[in-house]
Amino acid sequence: MEHVISMEEILGPFWELLPAPAPE
């Protein structure tokens, strides 16, 4: 099974700074 990299993993802590909630 491959590990799929999510946007949250790429952006790291910066993801929490976005105005929109993180998609599941």
Backbone as numpy.savetxt, mean C-alpha at the origin, in Angstrom:
# Nx Ny Nz CAx CAy CAz Cx Cy Cz
3.44 -20.37 -4.94 2.60 -19.16 -4.94 3.47 -17.90 -4.94
3.22 -17.03 -5.89 4.02 -15.80 -5.97 3.55 -14.79 -4.94
4.49 -13.98 -4.49 4.11 -12.88 -3.60 3.79 -11.66 -4.45
2.57 -11.16 -4.31 2.16 -9.99 -5.09 2.40 -8.74 -4.25
3.21 -7.83 -4.81 3.53 -6.60 -4.09 2.38 -5.61 -4.22
1.87 -5.18 -3.09 0.75 -4.23 -3.10 1.27 -2.80 -3.09
0.39 -1.87 -3.43 0.77 -0.46 -3.44 1.23 -0.03 -2.05
0.60 -0.60 -1.03 0.95 -0.24 0.34 2.39 -0.61 0.66
2.84 -1.75 0.14 4.22 -2.18 0.37 5.21 -1.27 -0.34
4.82 -0.82 -1.54 5.71 0.05 -2.33 5.85 1.42 -1.67
4.71 1.97 -1.25 4.71 3.33 -0.69 5.19 3.35 0.76
5.03 2.24 1.46 5.47 2.17 2.85 4.72 3.16 3.73
5.42 3.88 4.61 4.79 4.82 5.55 4.07 5.96 4.84
4.46 6.25 3.59 3.83 7.35 2.85 2.38 7.03 2.51
2.05 5.72 2.49 0.70 5.28 2.17 -0.30 5.87 3.16
0.10 5.96 4.43 -0.79 6.46 5.48 -1.03 7.95 5.35
-0.17 8.63 4.58 -0.30 10.07 4.43 -1.32 10.45 3.36
-1.74 9.45 2.58 -2.71 9.73 1.52 -4.09 10.02 2.11
-4.85 10.92 1.48 -6.17 11.31 1.97 -7.19 10.18 1.87
-7.01 9.31 0.88 -7.96 8.21 0.71 -7.55 7.01 1.55
-8.52 6.24 2.06 -8.21 5.03 2.83 -7.59 3.97 1.93
-6.73 3.15 2.50 -6.05 2.11 1.72 -7.05 1.03 1.32
-7.08 0.67 0.04 -7.97 -0.41 -0.42 -7.53 -1.76 0.13
-8.47 -2.64 0.35 -8.14 -3.98 0.87 -7.43 -4.81 -0.18
